[in-house]
Amino acid sequence: MERVKVAINGYGTIGKRVADAVDAQDDMEIVGVTKTGPSFGCEMAAKKGFDLYCTSDDKDMISSFKSSHFVCKGGLKDLLSKSDVVIDCSPGKMGAANLKKYQEAGIKSIFQGGEKHSLTGLSYTSCANHMENFGAETTRVVSCNTTGLSRTLVPLYDLCGSLKVECTMIRRAADPGDSNRGPINAIKPVLKVPSHHGPDVMTVKPEIEINSLAVAVPTTIMHVHAIIADLPENHGLTTETILDIWNQTPRVIVMNGQGNRITTTAEVMEMARDLGRKWGDLHEIFVWEDGVRLIENRLYYFQAIHQESDVIPENVDCVRALMKLEESWTESVTKTDQAISRYYNI
């Protein structure tokens, strides 16, 4: 079977990771990645063997790569002409302009959670609505926080039939590579109430009733969610059975914080590095076993989200949905994750 040709528009924090994840698969291939101009990221792409293109079709911007001795194959139009689907990893709020370009090129497109659901009218996360995206022309992979919420809430909903959720997002202030964001010495509440994170779950699983608040804190490594979920009467679950459900859920890690001495996000990230994960990434959602408690119909728990990487494998599964490569989301997840593990030899 001929492999699906994938373009990555924006080879940055998310784009470089998605490119590796796609490159690991046997049913798709990277035909090119884009940068706005010469930078260290171009060197990375060259070492990986990815063809480099400019995010613009402006001749001066394209020629600027020559000054740094990078081979630029052309502009965005040139890349799109060789592609079946483009994964848009460009900075947020550029979606409308980019979508028009993708439509003009006649190819499918996948956006990230920095864009609004209204851009595509469809959103994606592997565990919630894989088949609803099957064969779609365009969609968006929901944000890192919404992906994390979906990973633990959707299996509970599927078992219980209803959920009402209130949660607080304790968000990192900036990614480790950012030098122009904050806060540095403050806790900054998101004053738009509710925050978009919880309600965004309803773009992929509208049956879950959910609202959220959010604050940004001066750390760079992870988000933490404090979640309260009300289960229906006669749900028949216990704390232990809920933990069993999550232990069987793909891309969720359940560990005892006190027992494993992993009680903070710093230690979770250290664990990822110890496991040999590239960039210290953790694709899985981390749930503290000893921070989970069900009291009658109310479930309390904490989870941690590695904001740079939990959406990465979702993009691969999304390609399979749009290109009609795999109907089963669980089969796609298994294929994606095993291929990434082999790729990084972990």
Secondary structure, 3 states (H helix, E strand, C coil): CCCEEEEEECCCHHHHHHHHHHHCCCCEEEEEEEECCCCHHHHHHHHHCCCEEECCCCHHHHHHHHHHCCCECCCHHHHHCCCCEEEECCCCCCHHHHHHHHHHHCCEEEECCCCCHHHHCCEECHHHHCHHHCCCCEEEECCHHHHHHHHHHHHHHHHHCCCEEEEEEEEECCCCCCCCCCCCCCCEECCCCCCCHHHHHCCCCCCCEEEEEEEEECCCCCEEEEEEEECCCCCCCCHHHHHHHHHCCCCEEEECHHHHCCCCHHHHHHHHHHCCCHHHCCCCEEEEHHHCEEECCEEEEEEEECCCCCCHHHHHHHHHHHCCCCCCHHHHHHHHHHHHHHHHCC
